[in-house]
Amino acid sequence: MKYIRGLGVKNYRVLRDVSLGMVTPSPSGNNDSQQPFHTGDPLTPLTVVIGRNGYGKSTLCDALSFIGDCLRGDAEHACALRGGFNNVISTRSNQHENHKLEFQILYDNILYTLCIAADKYNIPYVYAETLSHVNSDFNNSTSMNFFTSNGEGKVVRADSESVSDIKLADSRRLVLSTLGNLNQFPDIVKFRQFLDSWYLCYFKPDAARTTQTPGSQRRLNSYGNNLVNVVQYWENEHKERLDNLLKNILKPAIGITQIETKSTEDGRLLLRFFESDGERPFYLSQMSDGMLKLVAYMLILCDPAPAPFICFEEPENGLYHKLLAAFIDEIRKHCDQQGNGSQFFITTHQPYLVDALKPEEVWILEKDKDGFATVRRASEDTIVRNMVAEGIPLGALWFSEYLDTVEENIF
């Protein structure tokens, strides 16, 4: 299974220098194709980040969203959505050489780096961008697919090893969004498609309750306001899969035996739920937040063509704590699907969810003395590994303050 093995973020709000898994040196925009490579343990198919409030969990999810916004729009657009470049850059990254946003992604053997800066008018642009292949047989050296600096650079065609110049008319746009649409660069196309198909879930029950018009939609959007349209799609295209979801998961967990859509005469599409045959249905407005969340999460997990990378930000909110282990079990089943599984990235502050995890799956966000985030893996702590081996759940260790640094006078 191909998945993200490493992720690095620099100078993005509280994330001044945070890396998870396998990372490389900072992107530079030069043509050095033999950068040394840090061969730390890669990320697992399920990665969960924990930490106190305000330590950067939401910021880490937003950094992933920022990359996607750059791809679908441009660097200026991505910053504008967040209040501008100065609202995104780490507040104390004032030195000229550090006044840049930096991102690194190692996906399978593809290494992608992106560096965003601002010009004298404070307009964000792509300062540097590279895509290369990591060759594990030769000391983890890299072979370049493309590199650019300030919109200019070179691209190498893998089939012929020919080198061509690149010069973008707009330095705010990613080279990846341009070359990723050209069939002569199949590796770049595949990576762009992977990046563009990320699914970041910020499901909001109130958004799911908004009125929709009929029309099936294949995938739930980030906030879930098209939930009823996705159920209609499942009714039309995957009725058997929907029945299995009800029978095997939703009925045992929350007692829902049937879900159906109903079109009204005034052009609205309603979602109806049944707890047993012959009883009156109830509607979205009558569903609890937790029940709606579980329905939405299961539609995401049971998607017949799931996104390759799925991010959940604090999925535990509103869910009964005993459902969290079942939620993680469903994710594990999904990860194990041969050739069709997804990679999951989750942030949480719920010990009951952490109880279902392994030390190598858990990353702990903390803050240094300057107020910026640091991160470490739970499995790096020998005491934690030994205590888990003795049968003590990770969540219990976290609750007992064995995982993160003890802070006195929290209140």
Buried (B, 14 or more C-beta within 10 A) or exposed (E): BEBBBBBBBBBBBBBBBBBBBBBBEBBBBEEEBEBEBBEBEBBBBBBBBBBBEEBBBBBBBBBBBBBBBBBEBBBBBBBBBBEBBEEBBBEEBEEEEBBBBBBBBBBBBBBBBBBBBBEEEEBBBBBBBBBBBBBEEEEBBBBBBBBBBBBBBBBBBBEEEEEEEBEBEEBBBBBBBBBBEEEEBEBBBBBBEBBEBBBBBBBBBEBBBBEBEBEBBBBBBBBBBBBBBBBBBBBEEBEEBBEEBBEEBBBEBBEBBBBBBBEEEEEEBBBBBBBEEEEEBBEBEEBEBBBBBBBBBBBBBBBEEBBBBBBBBBBBBBBBEEBBBBBBEBBEEBBEEEEEBBBBBBBBBBBBBBBBBBBBBBBBBBBEEEEBBBBBBBBBBEEBBEBBEEEBBBBBBBBEEBBBEEEEEEE
